[in-house]
Amino acid sequence: MESFIGIGLLFILLIVGAPVGFALGISGLVGLFLVGGMDAVRGVMDTVPYRTAASYTLTTVPMFILMAELISESGIVKEIFTAAQRWMERFPGGLAISSVLASAGMAAMSGSSTASAAALSSIAAPEMIRHGYKTHVAAGIITVAGTLAIMIPPSIPLVIYGIVTENSIGKLLIAGIIPGLMTAGVYIVGIVAWSKMRPNDMPPSTSQYSWSERFSSLRPLWAFIILASIVIGSIYLGLATPTEAAAVGAFGALVLPLLRRQITWHGIKEGFFKTVTVTTMIFMIIIGAMIFGYFLTLTQAAQNLIAFISESNSSPELVLLMLVIMYLILGCFLDVIAILLITLPLVYPLVTSIGYNPIWFGVIVVKLIEIALITPPLGMNAYVVSASTKIPLEQVFKGTMVMLCFEFVTLALLIFFPSIVTWLPSLMFETLH
């Protein structure tokens, strides 16, 4: 009964608009009081906030956020888009493909989907519209392409998943590489097909660039390609922990733009300010989730759920289908971090108890959250793109609906062929220290 009261209170608080971190903490504390009285509440409050925030592993989060914000302020996205545009101009839907490639390049240096979408909105959208692309097409493609940043490492949601479930963050980040690249590939194939079926939506580019212009456009990218390779390569080869790699990435994202005079001191200040703001929000949610998690542990809610599923003789496939539907529904109303922290204490023990690989499931959950970022009514990326481009929200969502079909193709491939996710992490070297 106490677990129903606590979970019910949580959803009531979320419905009335309470901040997610406070909703989790308050409902958890009320539940703890019902189960163990004031002693249980006092014991948790004395230890959980500090012990959670002081976690060494959690320092990965602000480092990757700082890396993303500094990269966003540096203007590297414009250089990536310019290079992609010069190479892809003659392909069907060339500018749309350029936007996907630019987003994938940004994703390799940023774990923030909204930062990627915002940066690309001001660069790619005007260019596509200038070349005759329909407004909803340009906005929709940028909205969906931005989601690559939460799959291709460094990925903040994969880091959070690893922290909550106590899985290897390094393996999770490496596991996201092939699914992320495959997602970008499916987008590109889908865009080509879209442009063939509805050529008026994406008129061919009239620009023409020489081979020397194409190759010269790649020159500014090498430093950042090397930086991204060092961050991911050091994790894969076991030369650094994800936390150490994140720190190197953040340092490089500061130094490289300074050396190339691509960032101002105002931009650096903005990057640090945004990092503090986002990190504080995430830490508040994590602390609230830990309090709520203690309540669920005391009530044995996860164990009871597992027992119920076992007694119902539901197949693992049916359980997975129900979880997919649940995440898609939650994604319409909650943000990424909230979905992870609310659901994982209950869902993760269930998934592992029926035999699913925890690394594979982490990527599946992130893919479902990726879809949530572009679906109404919340669709955070859609709001970011709408605000950045001044394109009406309904036009943005109209453009995302076609791209959403391609997302479900990728999701189906990842579910039916788990080795796409698990193969690369199985080849990783162990961290040397």
VOPAGU-2260 file (C-alpha; in pm, 1 decimal, decimal comma):
REM VOPAGU-2260
SITE   aa  ch    i         X         Y         Z
SITE  MET   A    0       0,0       0,0       0,0
SITE  GLU   A    1     283,0     242,1      91,0
SITE  SER   A    2     445,1     192,9    -252,6
SITE  PHE   A    3     117,0     285,5    -426,7
SITE  ILE   A    4      85,6     599,9    -212,6
SITE  GLY   A    5     443,6     707,7    -285,7
SITE  ILE   A    6     422,7     645,2    -660,8
SITE  GLY   A    7      78,5     806,0    -677,4
SITE  LEU   A    8     204,1    1116,6    -495,7
SITE  LEU   A    9     497,3    1136,9    -737,1
SITE  PHE   A   10     271,3    1147,8   -1042,4
SITE  ILE   A   11      37,0    1398,2    -877,0
SITE  LEU   A   12     330,8    1631,4    -809,6
SITE  LEU   A   13     455,3    1591,6   -1167,9
SITE  ILE   A   14     108,6    1661,8   -1308,2
SITE  VAL   A   15      75,0    1984,9   -1108,6
SITE  GLY   A   16     412,3    2099,9   -1239,2
SITE  ALA   A   17     647,1    2047,1    -944,7
SITE  PRO   A   18    1018,6    2032,6   -1040,5
SITE  VAL   A   19    1113,8    1669,9   -1102,9
SITE  GLY   A   20    1388,1    1658,6    -838,4
SITE  PHE   A   21    1158,0    1794,4    -568,1
SITE  ALA   A   22     870,6    1568,4    -678,6
SITE  LEU   A   23    1094,2    1262,0    -643,6
SITE  GLY   A   24    1237,7    1373,7    -309,7
SITE  ILE   A   25     906,9    1473,8    -148,4
SITE  SER   A   26     721,8    1158,4    -257,0
SITE  GLY   A   27    1015,5     946,9    -142,5
SITE  LEU   A   28    1027,4    1113,3     198,3
SITE  VAL   A   29     650,8    1075,5     246,4
SITE  GLY   A   30     681,2     709,3     154,3
SITE  LEU   A   31     975,4     659,7     390,8
SITE  PHE   A   32     777,6     820,0     672,4
SITE  LEU   A   33     486,3     583,3     610,3
SITE  VAL   A   34     717,7     280,7     610,0
SITE  GLY   A   35     971,6     361,6     880,9
SITE  GLY   A   36     864,3     682,9    1054,1
SITE  MET   A   37    1083,7     985,1    1122,3
SITE  ASP   A   38    1389,1     770,1    1196,1
SITE  ALA   A   39    1389,9     643,9     835,7
SITE  VAL   A   40    1344,9     997,6     700,4
SITE  ARG   A   41    1620,6    1138,7     921,6
SITE  GLY   A   42    1860,1     858,3     836,2
SITE  VAL   A   43    1818,7     907,1     462,3
SITE  MET   A   44    1840,0    1287,7     476,0
SITE  ASP   A   45    2155,2    1272,2     687,9
SITE  THR   A   46    2346,2    1066,7     433,2
SITE  VAL   A   47    2191,8    1052,2      86,0
SITE  PRO   A   48    2223,3    1413,5     -45,8
SITE  TYR   A   49    2594,7    1446,4      32,4
SITE  ARG   A   50    2689,6    1087,8     -55,0
SITE  THR   A   51    2508,6    1113,8    -389,3
SITE  ALA   A   52    2650,4    1451,1    -494,4
SITE  ALA   A   53    3003,8    1365,5    -377,2
SITE  SER   A   54    3027,7    1062,2    -608,3
SITE  TYR   A   55    3349,6    1058,9    -812,6
SITE  THR   A   56    3170,0     892,2   -1103,9
SITE  LEU   A   57    2918,4    1177,0   -1122,5
SITE  THR   A   58    3194,7    1424,0   -1210,2
SITE  THR   A   59    3173,4    1275,0   -1559,6
SITE  VAL   A   60    2842,8    1457,6   -1606,5
SITE  PRO   A   61    2956,6    1821,8   -1560,6
SITE  MET   A   62    3274,6    1754,7   -1760,0
SITE  PHE   A   63    3082,3    1629,0   -2063,3
SITE  ILE   A   64    2828,9    1912,1   -2026,1
SITE  LEU   A   65    3110,9    2168,3   -2014,2
SITE  MET   A   66    3266,7    2009,6   -2323,3
SITE  ALA   A   67    2933,0    2036,8   -2504,4
SITE  GLU   A   68    2870,7    2398,8   -2404,0
SITE  LEU   A   69    3219,3    2518,2   -2499,2
SITE  ILE   A   70    3202,0    2339,7   -2833,1
SITE  SER   A   71    2861,3    2496,9   -2891,6
SITE  GLU   A   72    2997,6    2845,0   -2815,2
SITE  SER   A   73    3303,9    2798,0   -3037,0
SITE  GLY   A   74    3129,5    2789,4   -3373,9
SITE  ILE   A   75    3271,4    2451,4   -3476,8
SITE  VAL   A   76    2920,6    2341,5   -3582,2
SITE  LYS   A   77    2922,6    2596,8   -3864,1
SITE  GLU   A   78    3253,7    2460,7   -3991,8
SITE  ILE   A   79    3124,4    2102,7   -3981,1
SITE  PHE   A   80    2809,0    2202,5   -4168,6
SITE  THR   A   81    3008,4    2395,9   -4428,8
SITE  ALA   A   82    3234,0    2097,2   -4493,7
SITE  ALA   A   83    2939,2    1857,7   -4516,5
SITE  GLN   A   84    2754,0    2097,1   -4748,3
SITE  ARG   A   85    3044,4    2120,1   -4992,6
SITE  TRP   A   86    3078,0    1742,9   -5011,6
SITE  MET   A   87    2706,6    1653,4   -5015,8
SITE  GLU   A   88    2568,4    1934,9   -5233,5
SITE  ARG   A   89    2501,5    1723,3   -5543,2
SITE  PHE   A   90    2327,2    1437,2   -5360,7
SITE  PRO   A   91    1945,7    1428,2   -5341,5
SITE  GLY   A   92    1852,6    1616,1   -5025,8
SITE  GLY   A   93    2214,8    1726,4   -4997,0
SITE  LEU   A   94    2159,2    2009,0   -4746,6
SITE  ALA   A   95    1944,5    1783,2   -4528,1
SITE  ILE   A   96    2217,3    1517,2   -4537,8
SITE  SER   A   97    2470,1    1787,4   -4449,2
SITE  SER   A   98    2261,1    1873,8   -4143,6
SITE  VAL   A   99    2264,3    1509,3   -4030,8
SITE  LEU   A  100    2641,5    1482,5   -4079,6
SITE  ALA   A  101    2699,1    1811,8   -3897,0
SITE  SER   A  102    2482,1    1688,5   -3611,0
SITE  ALA   A  103    2675,4    1360,2   -3598,4
SITE  GLY   A  104    3000,9    1556,6   -3585,8
SITE  MET   A  105    2863,9    1775,8   -3307,6
SITE  ALA   A  106    2742,6    1462,6   -3127,5
SITE  ALA   A  107    3098,1    1324,8   -3115,0
SITE  MET   A  108    3196,0    1629,4   -2910,9
SITE  SER   A  109    2873,3    1693,1   -2719,7
SITE  GLY   A  110    2647,8    1480,3   -2502,4
SITE  SER   A  111    2364,1    1733,1   -2515,0
SITE  SER   A  112    2086,0    1688,9   -2769,7
SITE  THR   A  113    1931,6    2030,5   -2707,6
SITE  ALA   A  114    2270,2    2205,1   -2742,0
SITE  SER   A  115    2327,0    2028,0   -3073,3
SITE  ALA   A  116    1978,3    2115,8   -3203,4
SITE  ALA   A  117    2011,3    2479,2   -3094,7
SITE  ALA   A  118    2352,6    2520,8   -3254,7
SITE  LEU   A  119    2239,0    2365,8   -3582,7
SITE  SER   A  120    1912,3    2564,0   -3593,3
SITE  SER   A  121    2082,3    2896,7   -3644,7
SITE  ILE   A  122    2315,3    2761,0   -3915,9
SITE  ALA   A  123    2142,7    2489,2   -4118,1
SITE  ALA   A  124    1778,2    2601,8   -4110,2
SITE  PRO   A  125    1831,9    2940,6   -4284,2
SITE  GLU   A  126    2054,5    2772,6   -4543,4
SITE  MET   A  127    1796,7    2505,3   -4626,5
SITE  ILE   A  128    1510,0    2754,7   -4642,9
SITE  ARG   A  129    1720,2    2985,5   -4865,4
SITE  HIS   A  130    1766,6    2697,0   -5108,9
SITE  GLY   A  131    1390,9    2636,0   -5127,6
SITE  TYR   A  132    1339,6    2364,0   -4867,9
SITE  LYS   A  133     992,4    2360,2   -4716,3
SITE  THR   A  134     995,3    2519,8   -4371,5
SITE  HIS   A  135     859,0    2214,0   -4192,1
SITE  VAL   A  136    1114,2    1990,8   -4367,4
SITE  ALA   A  137    1410,9    2201,3   -4257,4
SITE  ALA   A  138    1286,5    2228,0   -3897,7
SITE  GLY   A  139    1192,0    1861,2   -3873,0
SITE  ILE   A  140    1526,5    1733,4   -3999,0
SITE  ILE   A  141    1724,3    1955,2   -3760,4
SITE  THR   A  142    1502,8    1849,7   -3468,4
SITE  VAL   A  143    1556,3    1480,3   -3534,6
SITE  ALA   A  144    1924,9    1508,0   -3626,8
SITE  GLY   A  145    1993,9    1675,3   -3292,4
SITE  THR   A  146    1901,5    1354,9   -3110,0
SITE  LEU   A  147    2221,2    1189,5   -3234,3
SITE  ALA   A  148    2400,9    1366,5   -2947,7
SITE  ILE   A  149    2243,3    1141,8   -2685,2
SITE  MET   A  150    2347,2     819,7   -2859,7
SITE  ILE   A  151    2688,7     888,7   -3012,2
SITE  PRO   A  152    2937,1     923,2   -2722,3
SITE  PRO   A  153    2986,9    1126,6   -2514,3
SITE  SER   A  154    2625,1    1072,4   -2409,3
SITE  ILE   A  155    2492,4    1218,7   -2084,5
SITE  PRO   A  156    2189,2     980,0   -2069,2
SITE  LEU   A  157    2417,6     675,7   -2106,9
SITE  VAL   A  158    2635,2     810,9   -1825,9
SITE  ILE   A  159    2328,3     855,5   -1603,7
SITE  TYR   A  160    2208,0     504,2   -1690,3
SITE  GLY   A  161    2548,3     363,9   -1594,3
SITE  ILE   A  162    2551,2     550,5   -1263,1
SITE  VAL   A  163    2198,1     446,6   -1164,0
SITE  THR   A  164    2233,6      81,2   -1267,1
SITE  GLU   A  165    2601,9      49,9   -1165,3
SITE  ASN   A  166    2706,7     -67,8   -1511,4
SITE  SER   A  167    3033,1      20,5   -1683,8
SITE  ILE   A  168    2999,9     374,8   -1817,9
SITE  GLY   A  169    3286,4     306,4   -2056,7
SITE  LYS   A  170    3111,1       5,1   -2209,7
SITE  LEU   A  171    2785,3     198,0   -2238,1
SITE  LEU   A  172    2953,4     487,3   -2419,2
SITE  ILE   A  173    3131,5     253,9   -2660,5
SITE  ALA   A  174    2805,5      59,6   -2710,7
SITE  GLY   A  175    2644,3     376,9   -2841,6
SITE  ILE   A  176    2888,7     422,5   -3131,6
SITE  ILE   A  177    2748,2     173,4   -3385,0
SITE  PRO   A  178    2379,4     244,0   -3304,4
SITE  GLY   A  179    2450,0     616,9   -3331,5
SITE  LEU   A  180    2624,3     587,6   -3667,2
SITE  MET   A  181    2357,7     345,8   -3788,7
SITE  THR   A  182    2089,1     596,7   -3688,5
SITE  ALA   A  183    2262,9     867,6   -3891,7
SITE  GLY   A  184    2287,2     626,2   -4185,7
SITE  VAL   A  185    1915,8     542,6   -4169,3
SITE  TYR   A  186    1836,7     917,2   -4157,7
SITE  ILE   A  187    2043,2     973,1   -4473,1
SITE  VAL   A  188    1882,2     682,2   -4661,6
SITE  GLY   A  189    1540,6     808,9   -4551,9
SITE  ILE   A  190    1618,7    1164,6   -4664,1
SITE  VAL   A  191    1728,1    1042,2   -5009,2
SITE  ALA   A  192    1405,4     840,8   -5042,1
SITE  TRP   A  193    1199,9    1139,7   -4919,5
SITE  SER   A  194    1362,6    1374,3   -5171,3
SITE  LYS   A  195    1296,0    1128,2   -5454,6
SITE  MET   A  196     928,6    1087,4   -5364,9
SITE  ARG   A  197     864,3    1457,4   -5293,8
SITE  PRO   A  198    1131,6    1655,9   -5482,0
SITE  ASN   A  199     955,5    1987,1   -5416,5
SITE  ASP   A  200    1018,4    1942,6   -5042,1
SITE  MET   A  201    1396,4    1942,1   -5097,2
SITE  PRO   A  202    1501,0    2116,6   -5420,4
SITE  PRO   A  203    1849,4    2023,3   -5547,2
SITE  SER   A  204    2128,3    2262,7   -5455,3
SITE  THR   A  205    2245,6    2503,1   -5724,6
SITE  SER   A  206    2582,1    2570,3   -5558,7
SITE  GLN   A  207    2897,5    2427,7   -5713,8
SITE  TYR   A  208    3227,7    2385,8   -5532,9
SITE  SER   A  209    3566,2    2288,4   -5668,7
SITE  TRP   A  210    3762,4    1994,4   -5527,9
SITE  SER   A  211    4010,2    2235,3   -5369,3
SITE  GLU   A  212    3725,3    2411,8   -5187,5
SITE  ARG   A  213    3593,3    2077,8   -5065,5
SITE  PHE   A  214    3926,9    1964,1   -4927,6
SITE  SER   A  215    4004,5    2304,8   -4774,9
SITE  SER   A  216    3673,1    2287,0   -4584,1
SITE  LEU   A  217    3806,0    1983,5   -4396,3
SITE  ARG   A  218    4114,4    2162,7   -4264,8
SITE  PRO   A  219    3950,5    2338,0   -3965,4
SITE  LEU   A  220    3796,9    2010,0   -3844,5
SITE  TRP   A  221    4109,9    1806,4   -3779,8
SITE  ALA   A  222    4184,6    1940,9   -3432,8
SITE  PHE   A  223    3834,0    1860,3   -3308,7
SITE  ILE   A  224    3830,9    1519,9   -3480,7
SITE  ILE   A  225    4153,7    1438,6   -3297,9
SITE  LEU   A  226    4004,0    1561,1   -2968,1
SITE  ALA   A  227    3691,6    1343,9   -3007,3
SITE  SER   A  228    3907,4    1046,5   -3108,2
SITE  ILE   A  229    4127,3    1088,6   -2800,7
SITE  VAL   A  230    3825,6    1102,8   -2567,7
SITE  ILE   A  231    3655,1     793,2   -2710,2
SITE  GLY   A  232    3977,1     608,8   -2797,3
SITE  SER   A  233    4120,0     643,2   -2446,4
SITE  ILE   A  234    3803,4     486,6   -2302,0
SITE  TYR   A  235    3799,8     204,2   -2557,7
SITE  LEU   A  236    4169,2     120,5   -2512,1
SITE  GLY   A  237    4144,3     131,9   -2133,7
SITE  LEU   A  238    4390,4     420,7   -2106,8
SITE  ALA   A  239    4149,8     640,5   -1910,1
SITE  THR   A  240    3826,8     616,1   -1716,2
SITE  PRO   A  241    3523,5     799,5   -1858,0
SITE  THR   A  242    3569,7    1067,7   -1590,9
SITE  GLU   A  243    3932,4    1127,6   -1692,8
SITE  ALA   A  244    3842,9    1124,2   -2062,1
SITE  ALA   A  245    3563,3    1374,8   -1997,9
SITE  ALA   A  246    3806,4    1607,3   -1820,6
SITE  VAL   A  247    4049,4    1587,7   -2113,5
SITE  GLY   A  248    3760,8    1660,4   -2352,1
SITE  ALA   A  249    3646,4    1963,1   -2152,5
SITE  PHE   A  250    4003,6    2097,7   -2135,7
SITE  GLY   A  251    4051,0    2048,3   -2510,3
SITE  ALA   A  252    3714,7    2213,0   -2584,1
SITE  LEU   A  253    3841,8    2519,1   -2395,0
SITE  VAL   A  254    4198,0    2535,7   -2528,3
SITE  LEU   A  255    4141,1    2460,5   -2898,0
SITE  PRO   A  256    3887,1    2741,6   -2960,4
SITE  LEU   A  257    4108,4    2983,2   -2765,8
SITE  LEU   A  258    4413,6    2895,8   -2974,6
SITE  ARG   A  259    4212,6    2937,6   -3293,9
SITE  ARG   A  260    4035,8    3252,4   -3166,7
SITE  GLN   A  261    3694,5    3091,6   -3216,5
SITE  ILE   A  262    3557,2    3178,0   -2874,0
SITE  THR   A  263    3537,0    3498,4   -2671,2
SITE  TRP   A  264    3569,0    3537,0   -2295,9
SITE  HIS   A  265    3198,0    3610,9   -2291,9
SITE  GLY   A  266    3139,6    3278,0   -2467,6
SITE  ILE   A  267    3355,2    3098,0   -2210,8
SITE  LYS   A  268    3162,3    3261,9   -1927,7
SITE  GLU   A  269    2832,1    3161,3   -2089,8
SITE  GLY   A  270    2956,7    2804,8   -2132,6
SITE  PHE   A  271    3051,2    2775,9   -1765,5
SITE  PHE   A  272    2726,9    2939,3   -1651,6
SITE  LYS   A  273    2513,2    2700,9   -1858,3
SITE  THR   A  274    2719,1    2407,1   -1730,9
SITE  VAL   A  275    2654,6    2503,9   -1368,4
SITE  THR   A  276    2282,8    2553,2   -1437,2
SITE  VAL   A  277    2232,9    2219,5   -1614,6
SITE  THR   A  278    2453,9    2028,4   -1369,0
SITE  THR   A  279    2263,8    2166,2   -1069,4
SITE  MET   A  280    1934,3    2059,9   -1225,4
SITE  ILE   A  281    2062,6    1709,2   -1298,6
SITE  PHE   A  282    2213,5    1667,8    -950,4
SITE  MET   A  283    1887,5    1776,3    -786,4
SITE  ILE   A  284    1700,6    1513,6    -987,7
SITE  ILE   A  285    1958,6    1246,9    -899,5
SITE  ILE   A  286    1940,3    1324,9    -526,6
SITE  GLY   A  287    1560,3    1314,9    -538,4
SITE  ALA   A  288    1573,2     987,6    -730,5
SITE  MET   A  289    1807,5     831,4    -475,3
SITE  ILE   A  290    1568,7     923,4    -193,5
SITE  PHE   A  291    1280,0     777,2    -391,6
SITE  GLY   A  292    1492,6     470,5    -463,9
SITE  TYR   A  293    1545,8     405,8     -91,5
SITE  PHE   A  294    1170,0     418,3     -44,8
SITE  LEU   A  295    1116,7     165,0    -326,0
SITE  THR   A  296    1382,0     -60,6    -173,5
SITE  LEU   A  297    1215,7     -58,8     167,4
SITE  THR   A  298     875,8    -140,6      16,8
SITE  GLN   A  299    1032,2    -409,5    -209,2
SITE  ALA   A  300     837,8    -263,7    -502,1
SITE  ALA   A  301    1087,7    -395,6    -760,8
SITE  GLN   A  302    1087,8    -744,9    -610,3
SITE  ASN   A  303     708,5    -749,2    -600,7
SITE  LEU   A  304     692,6    -640,9    -965,4
SITE  ILE   A  305     933,5    -918,4   -1065,7
SITE  ALA   A  306     730,0   -1174,1    -871,1
SITE  PHE   A  307     408,8   -1053,9   -1034,7
SITE  ILE   A  308     556,7   -1082,0   -1385,6
SITE  SER   A  309     696,3   -1429,6   -1305,8
SITE  GLU   A  310     362,5   -1555,4   -1177,5
SITE  SER   A  311     179,2   -1418,6   -1481,6
SITE  ASN   A  312     398,9   -1632,8   -1711,8
SITE  SER   A  313     452,5   -1336,2   -1946,3
SITE  SER   A  314     720,8   -1397,7   -2208,1
SITE  PRO   A  315    1035,0   -1176,2   -2207,1
SITE  GLU   A  316     928,6   -1042,2   -2547,8
SITE  LEU   A  317     589,3    -933,4   -2413,4
SITE  VAL   A  318     753,8    -766,1   -2113,5
SITE  LEU   A  319     992,0    -580,3   -2345,2
SITE  LEU   A  320     702,8    -468,7   -2566,5
SITE  MET   A  321     518,3    -331,1   -2262,6
SITE  LEU   A  322     831,7    -143,9   -2152,5
SITE  VAL   A  323     878,2       4,8   -2501,1
SITE  ILE   A  324     519,9     132,6   -2498,1
SITE  MET   A  325     564,6     267,3   -2143,3
SITE  TYR   A  326     879,7     462,9   -2236,9
SITE  LEU   A  327     718,9     605,1   -2550,3
SITE  ILE   A  328     421,6     727,7   -2345,8
SITE  LEU   A  329     638,2     873,2   -2066,3
SITE  GLY   A  330     849,9    1048,0   -2328,0
SITE  CYS   A  331     549,6    1256,0   -2428,1
SITE  PHE   A  332     534,9    1416,8   -2082,2
SITE  LEU   A  333     872,3    1393,5   -1902,3
SITE  ASP   A  334    1227,1    1500,1   -1981,3
SITE  VAL   A  335    1512,8    1258,0   -2048,0
SITE  ILE   A  336    1684,5    1251,9   -1708,4
SITE  ALA   A  337    1352,6    1228,9   -1523,1
SITE  ILE   A  338    1243,4     926,5   -1727,0
SITE  LEU   A  339    1566,1     743,2   -1650,0
SITE  LEU   A  340    1570,1     817,6   -1279,5
SITE  ILE   A  341    1200,6     747,6   -1220,3
SITE  THR   A  342    1182,2     419,8   -1410,3
SITE  LEU   A  343    1517,6     245,1   -1370,8
SITE  PRO   A  344    1488,4     150,1    -999,6
SITE  LEU   A  345    1179,8     -55,2   -1092,1
SITE  VAL   A  346    1249,7    -155,9   -1451,2
SITE  TYR   A  347    1619,8    -248,4   -1440,1
SITE  PRO   A  348    1587,8    -538,8   -1188,8
SITE  LEU   A  349    1294,8    -672,4   -1392,8
SITE  VAL   A  350    1483,9    -658,7   -1722,3
SITE  THR   A  351    1793,9    -830,1   -1586,8
SITE  SER   A  352    1583,7   -1094,3   -1408,0
SITE  ILE   A  353    1435,6   -1211,6   -1739,6
SITE  GLY   A  354    1775,5   -1236,2   -1903,8
SITE  TYR   A  355    1825,9    -922,0   -2110,4
SITE  ASN   A  356    2177,4    -777,5   -2144,5
SITE  PRO   A  357    2202,2    -460,2   -1929,1
SITE  ILE   A  358    2431,0    -277,0   -2175,3
SITE  TRP   A  359    2195,6    -356,0   -2464,0
SITE  PHE   A  360    1894,8    -243,4   -2261,0
SITE  GLY   A  361    2069,5      85,0   -2177,8
SITE  VAL   A  362    2106,9     163,7   -2548,2
SITE  ILE   A  363    1743,6      63,4   -2615,0
SITE  VAL   A  364    1621,8     294,6   -2338,3
SITE  VAL   A  365    1830,1     582,3   -2475,5
SITE  LYS   A  366    1694,0     515,4   -2825,1
SITE  LEU   A  367    1338,5     533,5   -2684,7
SITE  ILE   A  368    1425,9     858,3   -2507,1
SITE  GLU   A  369    1573,2     984,2   -2835,0
SITE  ILE   A  370    1233,1     927,6   -2995,3
SITE  ALA   A  371    1068,5    1104,5   -2701,3
SITE  LEU   A  372    1274,9    1417,2   -2770,1
SITE  ILE   A  373    1093,0    1470,6   -3100,9
SITE  THR   A  374     735,7    1362,4   -3019,2
SITE  PRO   A  375     453,6    1593,0   -2904,9
SITE  PRO   A  376     339,9    1733,3   -2670,7
SITE  LEU   A  377     675,0    1777,3   -2489,7
SITE  GLY   A  378     938,1    1702,6   -2757,5
SITE  MET   A  379    1215,4    1914,3   -2606,8
SITE  ASN   A  380    1418,8    1931,8   -2927,8
SITE  ALA   A  381    1115,4    2058,1   -3118,1
SITE  TYR   A  382    1071,9    2344,0   -2869,9
SITE  VAL   A  383    1440,3    2434,9   -2896,5
SITE  VAL   A  384    1432,1    2440,3   -3277,1
SITE  SER   A  385    1105,3    2636,5   -3281,6
SITE  ALA   A  386    1245,1    2896,6   -3041,2
SITE  SER   A  387    1574,4    2926,2   -3233,7
SITE  THR   A  388    1426,1    2949,2   -3583,3
SITE  LYS   A  389    1092,2    3123,3   -3503,4
SITE  ILE   A  390     918,9    2845,2   -3698,4
SITE  PRO   A  391     577,5    2758,9   -3544,7
SITE  LEU   A  392     584,1    2449,3   -3325,9
SITE  GLU   A  393     316,7    2271,6   -3528,6
SITE  GLN   A  394     534,5    2306,7   -3839,6
SITE  VAL   A  395     830,4    2158,5   -3654,4
SITE  PHE   A  396     627,6    1857,2   -3540,0
SITE  LYS   A  397     490,1    1816,9   -3893,2
SITE  GLY   A  398     845,6    1778,7   -4020,7
SITE  THR   A  399     946,0    1532,7   -3750,7
SITE  MET   A  400     664,6    1289,1   -3826,5
SITE  VAL   A  401     829,9    1157,4   -4144,4
SITE  MET   A  402    1169,6    1126,6   -3973,5
SITE  LEU   A  403    1002,9     945,8   -3685,3
SITE  CYS   A  404     937,7     651,0   -3918,8
SITE  PHE   A  405    1313,9     615,2   -3968,1
SITE  GLU   A  406    1366,7     616,4   -3590,4
SITE  PHE   A  407    1137,2     315,8   -3552,6
SITE  VAL   A  408    1330,6     131,7   -3825,3
SITE  THR   A  409    1651,4     176,0   -3625,3
SITE  LEU   A  410    1478,1      76,7   -3300,4
SITE  ALA   A  411    1351,7    -245,0   -3459,6
SITE  LEU   A  412    1700,7    -332,3   -3586,9
SITE  LEU   A  413    1853,8    -279,8   -3241,2
SITE  ILE   A  414    1587,1    -495,1   -3074,8
SITE  PHE   A  415    1602,2    -783,9   -3322,6
SITE  PHE   A  416    1981,6    -778,9   -3360,2
SITE  PRO   A  417    2129,6    -713,3   -3011,5
SITE  SER   A  418    2485,0    -783,7   -3133,1
SITE  ILE   A  419    2477,2    -443,3   -3307,1
SITE  VAL   A  420    2500,3    -299,2   -2955,7
SITE  THR   A  421    2704,9    -559,8   -2769,2
SITE  TRP   A  422    2977,7    -642,4   -3023,4
SITE  LEU   A  423    3200,6    -335,8   -2983,1
SITE  PRO   A  424    3195,1    -327,5   -2598,0
SITE  SER   A  425    3293,3    -697,3   -2595,5
SITE  LEU   A  426    3621,5    -602,6   -2766,8
SITE  MET   A  427    3713,8    -329,7   -2517,8
SITE  PHE   A  428    4036,4    -329,5   -2321,8
SITE  GLU   A  429    4015,8    -309,4   -1943,1
SITE  THR   A  430    4108,0      23,3   -1784,3
SITE  LEU   A  431    4471,5      15,1   -1681,3
SITE  HIS   A  432    4413,1     179,2   -1343,4
